[in-house]
């Protein structure tokens, strides 16, 4: 019996035992194309007191809905995982299931029973599901998460503090990006996954990353948070120690001079590292051949000071336009340079513009363990553009130094 057949049997067992599937989200498309499924969500609904499952299917920019009888759900989920998507997160009344499909087609199915003492599960079991949509977050809104309570995002009984709801939403959006890259992280036995978070600050997202991977999904990980503020790092370490997060360590240090990495760094995170600090973090990630990079750049001033182009002078004379153009060009160049060094790179929206203008996330995944330039010819086009705008990006210079030491 194949693993997909086992998944179908697992789902059929849930349905046969009358166990409600509280939520299911399939994501991480095999092919990014307008006509292919990009994401699939399923939630239970009651229609005339009878249980159905509402499918929400994302194809390109369109969303389609239909209601299914419970018996149709196994074929639906197995079908999209076989043909279109690589990741499935599913929650029932008593269990949590994660399904990951690698690029080579290897299927991993993890089923974890919920703690019988978990009051959240019992509360959900009695829910009368309606057509009114309720946002399903990775971190729950109605049960306390220790670090969120300590950091003032939740109340002790698990309610999200109204004034901190944007922060709660940001944390969960970040974890969605983390969830999407799980198939690309190595699963080697004998050593933990090593993750370095440059410029972690107060570390809301660092704690969230650790909690999601270690506590919720039981990954063997070592996460290192790095920042220049000694008092902030001491407070963060005290909090990690308080909750027994043994694999989470905080250190005082500068991104540019940090020497703690090795070839075993699997993932580099840099969130809101100011200006060229982001470039130093990205260069370190490339130097270590990190499998995954997640970066939210901040305060892109460098090219704003450099950019000079007679053809664009009529628009560059407006300070706000110049600033925004320079910021966008900075991040596009960063993404292109990562492509040149063997990364499959995307620029994604982190959170909506209404919450913060710093809403771009660069997600890069190493392709086929490549360690050198891809040789696609993209470098020549990039140099022509830089000459046209008269810019010299820091990341390009740093990556030249990296190549010298290879």
C-alpha positions as CSV (number, residue, x, y, z in Angstrom):
1,X,0.0,0.0,0.0
2,X,1.4,3.4,-1.0
3,X,1.7,6.3,1.4
4,X,-1.1,8.1,-0.5
5,X,-3.3,5.0,-0.1
6,X,-2.5,5.0,3.6
7,X,-3.5,8.7,3.8
8,X,-6.8,7.9,2.1
9,X,-7.4,5.0,4.5
10,X,-6.6,7.3,7.4
11,X,-9.1,9.9,6.3
12,X,-11.7,7.2,5.7
13,X,-11.2,5.9,9.2
14,X,-11.8,9.4,10.6
15,X,-15.0,9.7,8.6
16,X,-16.1,6.2,9.4
17,X,-15.7,6.8,13.1
18,X,-17.8,10.0,12.8
19,X,-14.8,12.2,13.7
20,X,-15.2,15.7,12.5
21,X,-12.3,17.1,10.4
22,X,-12.1,20.6,11.9
23,X,-9.8,22.0,9.2
24,X,-7.6,21.0,6.3
25,X,-5.3,23.2,4.3
26,X,-3.3,21.9,1.2
27,X,-0.7,24.3,-0.1
28,X,2.8,24.6,-1.7
29,X,1.9,24.1,-5.4
30,X,4.0,21.9,-7.6
31,X,3.5,24.3,-10.6
32,X,2.7,28.0,-10.3
33,X,0.3,28.5,-13.2
34,X,-3.0,30.3,-13.6
35,X,-4.9,27.2,-14.5
36,X,-3.5,25.0,-11.6
37,X,-4.6,24.8,-8.0
38,X,-2.5,27.0,-5.8
39,X,-4.2,26.2,-2.4
40,X,-7.1,24.3,-1.1
41,X,-8.9,24.8,2.2
42,X,-11.6,22.6,3.7
43,X,-13.9,23.3,6.7
44,X,-17.0,21.7,8.1
45,X,-20.4,23.3,7.7
46,X,-23.8,22.2,8.8
47,X,-26.7,22.5,6.4
48,X,-30.1,21.6,7.7
49,X,-28.4,19.8,10.7
50,X,-26.4,17.6,8.3
51,X,-22.6,17.7,8.2
52,X,-20.9,18.7,5.0
53,X,-17.4,20.0,4.1
54,X,-17.0,23.2,2.2
55,X,-14.1,23.2,-0.3
56,X,-12.4,26.6,-1.0
57,X,-10.2,26.1,-4.1
58,X,-7.7,28.8,-5.3
59,X,-6.9,28.7,-9.0
60,X,-4.9,31.6,-10.2
61,X,-6.6,34.7,-8.8
62,X,-10.0,33.0,-8.6
63,X,-11.6,31.2,-5.7
64,X,-14.2,28.5,-6.1
65,X,-16.5,26.9,-3.4
66,X,-18.5,23.8,-3.3
67,X,-20.0,21.6,-0.5
68,X,-19.1,17.9,-0.3
69,X,-20.5,15.0,1.6
70,X,-17.9,13.6,4.1
71,X,-17.3,10.4,2.1
72,X,-16.0,12.5,-0.9
73,X,-13.3,14.2,1.2
74,X,-10.6,11.5,1.1
75,X,-10.6,11.4,-2.7
76,X,-10.5,15.2,-2.9
77,X,-7.5,15.6,-0.6
78,X,-5.5,12.6,-1.9
79,X,-6.2,13.8,-5.4
80,X,-4.8,17.3,-5.0
81,X,-1.8,16.0,-3.0
82,X,-1.0,13.5,-5.8
83,X,-1.4,16.0,-8.7
84,X,-1.0,19.6,-7.5
85,X,0.1,20.4,-4.0
86,X,2.9,19.3,-1.7
87,X,1.7,20.0,1.8
88,X,-1.3,19.2,3.9
89,X,-2.1,20.4,7.4
90,X,-5.2,18.6,8.8
91,X,-6.8,18.8,12.2
92,X,-9.6,16.5,13.6
93,X,-11.2,16.4,17.0
94,X,-8.5,14.1,18.3
95,X,-5.5,14.3,16.0
96,X,-3.3,16.6,13.9
97,X,-1.9,15.3,10.6
98,X,0.9,16.8,8.4
99,X,1.6,15.4,4.9
100,X,4.6,16.6,3.0
101,X,5.6,15.6,-0.6
102,X,9.1,16.3,-1.7
103,X,10.1,17.4,-5.2
104,X,11.2,13.8,-5.9
105,X,7.8,12.5,-4.8
106,X,8.7,11.1,-1.4
107,X,5.6,11.3,0.9
108,X,5.8,11.8,4.6
109,X,2.7,11.5,6.8
110,X,2.9,12.5,10.4
111,X,-0.1,11.9,12.7
112,X,-0.1,13.2,16.3
113,X,-2.8,12.5,18.8
114,X,-4.0,15.5,20.7
115,X,-3.6,15.6,24.5
116,X,-6.8,14.2,26.0
117,X,-6.6,17.0,28.6
118,X,-6.7,19.6,25.8
119,X,-9.8,21.6,26.5
120,X,-9.7,23.3,23.1
121,X,-10.4,20.0,21.4
122,X,-13.5,19.4,23.5
123,X,-14.8,22.9,22.9
124,X,-14.4,22.5,19.1
125,X,-16.2,19.1,19.2
126,X,-19.4,20.8,20.2
127,X,-19.2,23.6,17.7
128,X,-22.2,24.1,15.4
129,X,-20.3,25.0,12.1
130,X,-22.0,27.5,10.0
131,X,-21.4,29.1,6.6
132,X,-20.0,32.2,8.3
133,X,-16.2,32.0,7.7
134,X,-13.8,32.1,10.7
135,X,-10.2,32.6,10.0
136,X,-8.1,29.5,10.8
137,X,-4.8,30.6,12.2
138,X,-1.8,28.3,12.7
139,X,-1.5,29.5,16.4
140,X,-4.9,29.2,18.0
141,X,-7.0,32.3,19.0
142,X,-8.8,30.6,21.8
143,X,-6.1,28.8,23.8
144,X,-3.1,30.3,25.5
145,X,0.3,30.0,23.9
146,X,2.9,30.6,26.7
147,X,5.2,33.0,24.9
148,X,2.3,35.0,23.4
149,X,0.8,35.4,26.9
150,X,4.2,36.5,28.3
151,X,4.7,39.0,25.4
152,X,1.3,40.5,25.9
153,X,-0.3,39.3,22.7
154,X,-2.7,37.0,24.5
155,X,-4.5,37.1,27.8
156,X,-3.9,34.2,30.3
157,X,-7.0,32.5,29.1
158,X,-5.9,32.6,25.5
159,X,-7.8,35.5,24.1
160,X,-6.0,37.8,21.6
161,X,-5.5,41.3,23.1
162,X,-7.4,43.6,20.8
163,X,-4.6,46.1,20.5
164,X,-2.2,43.3,19.6
165,X,-4.3,41.6,17.0
166,X,-2.1,42.9,14.1
167,X,0.9,41.4,15.8
168,X,-1.0,38.1,16.2
169,X,-1.9,38.2,12.5
170,X,1.6,39.0,11.5
171,X,3.0,36.1,13.5
172,X,0.6,33.6,11.9
173,X,1.3,35.0,8.4
174,X,5.0,34.4,9.0
175,X,4.3,30.8,10.1
176,X,2.4,30.2,6.9
177,X,5.6,31.0,5.0
178,X,7.5,28.7,7.3
179,X,5.0,25.9,6.7
180,X,5.4,26.2,3.0
181,X,9.2,25.6,3.1
182,X,9.1,22.5,5.4
183,X,9.5,20.1,2.4
184,X,12.8,21.7,1.5
185,X,14.4,21.3,4.9
186,X,16.7,18.3,5.2
187,X,15.6,15.4,7.4
188,X,19.0,14.0,8.3
189,X,19.2,11.8,11.3
190,X,21.8,12.5,14.0
191,X,21.8,16.3,14.0
192,X,19.2,19.0,14.6
193,X,18.1,21.5,12.0
194,X,20.1,24.6,12.5
195,X,18.4,27.9,12.1
196,X,19.9,31.4,12.5
197,X,17.7,34.5,13.0
198,X,19.8,37.6,12.3
199,X,18.6,40.9,14.0
200,X,15.9,39.1,15.9
201,X,15.1,42.0,18.2
202,X,12.3,41.3,20.7
203,X,11.9,37.9,19.0
204,X,8.2,37.5,18.6
205,X,8.7,35.7,15.4
206,X,11.8,33.8,16.6
207,X,9.7,32.3,19.5
208,X,6.9,31.6,17.0
209,X,9.3,29.8,14.7
210,X,10.6,27.6,17.5
211,X,7.1,26.9,19.0
212,X,5.7,25.9,15.6
213,X,8.6,23.6,14.6
214,X,9.5,22.1,17.9
215,X,6.4,22.2,20.1
216,X,3.7,21.8,17.5
217,X,5.5,19.6,14.9
218,X,8.3,18.0,17.0
219,X,11.2,18.8,14.8
220,X,14.7,18.4,16.3
221,X,16.0,22.0,15.9
222,X,18.5,24.5,17.2
223,X,17.5,28.1,16.7
224,X,20.0,30.9,17.4
225,X,18.7,34.5,17.6
226,X,21.3,37.2,17.1
227,X,21.0,40.9,17.9
228,X,23.2,43.8,19.1
229,X,21.0,44.8,22.1
230,X,22.4,43.0,25.1
231,X,19.5,43.7,27.5
232,X,17.0,42.5,24.9
233,X,18.9,39.2,24.2
234,X,19.2,38.6,28.0
235,X,15.4,39.0,28.4
236,X,14.7,36.7,25.4
237,X,17.1,34.1,26.8
238,X,15.4,34.3,30.2
239,X,12.0,33.8,28.6
240,X,13.3,30.8,26.5
241,X,14.8,29.2,29.7
242,X,11.5,29.9,31.6
243,X,9.5,27.8,29.1
244,X,12.2,25.1,28.8
245,X,13.0,25.9,25.1
246,X,16.4,24.2,25.3
247,X,17.0,24.4,21.5
248,X,16.5,28.2,21.5
249,X,19.5,30.4,22.2
250,X,20.0,34.1,22.0
251,X,23.4,35.8,21.5
252,X,24.7,39.3,21.3
253,X,26.5,39.9,18.0
254,X,26.7,41.8,14.7
255,X,25.5,40.3,11.5
256,X,28.5,41.3,9.5
257,X,31.1,39.8,11.8
258,X,29.2,36.7,13.0
259,X,31.3,33.6,12.7
260,X,29.2,31.0,14.4
261,X,27.8,29.4,11.2
262,X,29.0,26.3,9.5
263,X,28.1,24.3,6.4
264,X,25.4,22.8,8.6
265,X,23.2,25.9,8.7
266,X,19.9,24.8,7.2
267,X,17.9,28.1,7.3
268,X,18.7,31.8,7.7
269,X,16.0,34.3,8.8
270,X,16.4,38.0,8.7
271,X,13.4,40.1,9.6
272,X,13.6,43.9,9.5
273,X,17.4,44.0,9.6
274,X,18.0,47.7,8.6
275,X,19.5,48.7,5.3
276,X,22.7,46.8,4.4
277,X,22.4,44.6,7.5
278,X,20.0,42.5,5.3
279,X,22.7,42.2,2.7
280,X,25.3,40.9,5.2
281,X,22.7,38.3,6.4
282,X,21.9,37.2,2.9
283,X,25.6,36.9,2.1
284,X,26.2,34.7,5.2
285,X,23.3,32.5,4.1
286,X,24.8,32.0,0.6
287,X,28.3,31.4,2.1
288,X,26.9,28.6,4.3
289,X,24.8,27.2,1.5
290,X,21.7,27.5,3.7
291,X,18.8,25.5,2.2
292,X,16.2,28.1,3.0
293,X,16.3,31.9,3.4
294,X,13.4,34.1,4.7
295,X,14.1,37.8,4.6
296,X,11.9,40.8,5.3
297,X,14.1,43.8,4.4
298,X,13.8,47.2,6.1
299,X,15.0,50.8,5.6
300,X,16.5,50.3,2.2
301,X,18.5,53.6,2.1
302,X,21.6,52.5,0.2
303,X,20.3,52.8,-3.4
304,X,18.3,55.8,-2.6
305,X,21.6,57.6,-2.0
306,X,23.2,56.2,-5.1
307,X,20.5,56.1,-7.9
308,X,21.1,58.6,-10.7
309,X,19.5,58.3,-14.1
310,X,18.8,61.2,-16.5
311,X,16.0,59.2,-18.2
312,X,14.2,58.9,-14.9
313,X,15.0,62.4,-13.5
314,X,11.4,63.6,-14.0
315,X,10.1,61.1,-11.5
316,X,13.2,60.7,-9.2
317,X,12.9,64.4,-8.2
318,X,10.0,63.5,-6.0
319,X,11.4,62.2,-2.7
320,X,8.7,59.8,-1.8
321,X,8.7,58.2,-5.3
322,X,12.5,58.0,-5.3
323,X,12.5,56.3,-1.9
324,X,9.9,53.7,-2.9
325,X,11.5,53.0,-6.3
326,X,14.9,52.6,-4.6
327,X,13.5,50.2,-2.0
328,X,11.8,48.0,-4.7
329,X,14.8,48.0,-6.9
330,X,17.0,47.0,-3.9
331,X,14.9,44.0,-3.1
332,X,14.5,43.0,-6.7
333,X,18.3,43.0,-7.1
334,X,18.7,41.0,-3.9
335,X,16.3,38.4,-5.3
336,X,18.0,38.3,-8.6
337,X,21.5,37.8,-7.0
338,X,20.2,34.9,-5.0
339,X,18.9,33.4,-8.2
340,X,22.4,33.7,-9.7
341,X,23.8,31.8,-6.7
342,X,21.5,28.8,-7.2
343,X,18.3,29.8,-5.2
344,X,14.7,29.5,-6.4
345,X,13.6,32.9,-5.2
346,X,10.2,34.6,-4.8
347,X,9.2,38.0,-3.6
348,X,6.0,37.7,-1.6
349,X,3.6,40.0,0.3
350,X,4.2,39.5,4.0
351,X,1.2,41.4,5.4
352,X,-1.2,43.9,4.0
353,X,-0.1,47.4,3.2
354,X,-2.6,48.8,5.7
355,X,-0.6,47.4,8.6
356,X,2.9,48.3,7.6
357,X,4.8,49.6,4.4
358,X,7.5,47.0,5.1
359,X,5.5,44.2,3.5
360,X,7.9,42.4,1.2
361,X,9.3,39.0,2.1
362,X,12.1,37.4,0.0
363,X,11.8,33.6,0.1
364,X,14.7,31.6,-1.4
365,X,15.1,27.8,-1.6
366,X,18.4,26.2,-2.6
367,X,18.1,24.2,-5.9
368,X,19.7,20.8,-6.1
369,X,22.4,21.7,-3.5
370,X,24.1,24.1,-6.0
371,X,27.0,26.0,-4.6
372,X,28.0,28.2,-7.6
373,X,26.5,30.6,-10.0
374,X,23.8,29.1,-12.2
375,X,25.3,30.5,-15.4
376,X,22.0,31.6,-16.8
377,X,23.3,34.9,-18.2
378,X,21.2,36.9,-15.8
379,X,24.3,38.5,-14.4
380,X,25.0,40.4,-17.6
381,X,21.5,41.9,-17.7
382,X,21.7,42.8,-14.0
383,X,25.0,44.6,-14.6
384,X,23.5,46.6,-17.5
385,X,20.6,47.7,-15.3
386,X,23.0,48.7,-12.5
387,X,25.1,50.8,-15.0
388,X,21.9,52.5,-16.2
389,X,20.9,53.5,-12.7
390,X,24.5,54.1,-11.5
391,X,24.1,51.8,-8.5
392,X,26.5,49.4,-6.7
393,X,24.5,47.1,-4.3
394,X,26.3,46.0,-1.2
395,X,25.1,42.4,-1.6
396,X,26.8,42.1,-5.0
397,X,30.1,43.1,-3.5
398,X,29.7,40.8,-0.5
399,X,28.9,37.8,-2.8
400,X,32.1,38.5,-4.8
401,X,34.0,38.0,-1.5
402,X,32.1,34.8,-0.8
403,X,33.1,33.4,-4.1
404,X,36.7,34.2,-3.5
405,X,36.7,31.8,-0.5
406,X,35.0,28.9,-2.3
